């Protein structure tokens, strides 16, 4: 399996984990393009795409993970808000 396929497969694995749907699948055309389906043998949900475009498309599908925010990020935001209100 090439790096291209591995990167696309990892995007599909993340989608399966986020959505809780183990049926997501990808296919690769003879020209090296990828497309997403809801399962093997089902119709494609997108036109065939280049790797970067496909990974971005898959990452945008399904529920998104909330972004983790550290205590330091929260404190920094408070400082920025205080400095902005003083100006």
C-alpha positions in Angstrom: 0.0 0.0 0.0 1.4 3.4 -0.9 1.7 6.5 1.3 -1.2 8.0 -0.7 -3.5 5.1 0.1 -2.4 5.1 3.7 -3.2 8.8 4.2 -6.6 8.3 2.6 -7.3 5.2 4.7 -6.4 7.1 7.9 -8.9 9.8 6.9 -11.6 7.1 6.5 -10.6 5.5 9.8 -11.0 8.9 11.6 -14.4 9.4 9.9 -15.5 5.9 11.1 -14.5 6.7 14.6 -16.1 10.2 14.7 -19.4 9.1 13.1 -19.7 5.6 14.7 -20.5 4.2 11.3 -18.1 1.4 10.4 -19.5 1.1 6.8 -17.6 4.1 5.4 -15.4 3.0 2.5 -13.1 4.5 -0.1 -12.3 3.4 -3.6 -9.4 4.3 -5.9 -9.8 4.7 -9.6 -7.3 3.5 -12.2 -6.1 7.1 -12.6 -5.2 7.3 -8.9 -8.2 9.4 -7.7 -10.2 8.6 -4.6 -14.0 8.7 -3.8 -16.0 8.0 -0.7 -18.9 5.6 -0.3 -21.1 4.5 2.6 -20.1 0.9 2.0 -18.6 -1.4 -0.6 -20.7 -1.6 -3.7 -22.7 1.5 -2.8 -22.8 4.6 -5.1 -20.0 7.2 -4.6 -20.8 10.3 -2.5 -18.4 12.5 -4.3 -16.7 12.7 -7.7 -13.2 11.2 -7.9 -10.7 13.5 -6.3 -7.0 14.0 -5.9 -5.5 12.9 -2.5 -5.4 16.3 -0.8 -8.8 17.2 -1.9 -10.2 13.8 -0.9 -8.7 13.9 2.6 -10.1 17.5 3.2 -13.5 16.3 2.0 -13.5 13.2 4.3 -12.3 15.3 7.2 -15.3 17.7 6.7 -17.8 14.8 6.8 -19.6 13.6 9.9 -19.5 15.1 13.4 -16.4 17.0 14.2 -14.3 16.5 17.4 -14.4 19.4 19.7 -11.1 21.2 19.7 -9.2 20.7 23.0 -8.4 23.9 24.8 -5.7 24.0 27.5 -5.8 26.1 30.6 -3.0 28.2 29.2 -5.1 28.9 26.1 -8.0 30.1 28.2 -5.7 32.3 30.3 -4.2 33.8 27.2 -7.6 34.6 25.7 -8.5 36.4 29.0 -5.4 38.5 28.8 -6.1 39.4 25.2 -9.7 40.4 26.1 -8.4 42.5 29.0 -5.8 44.3 26.9 -8.3 44.9 24.1 -10.9 46.4 26.6 -8.2 48.8 28.0 -7.2 50.1 24.6 
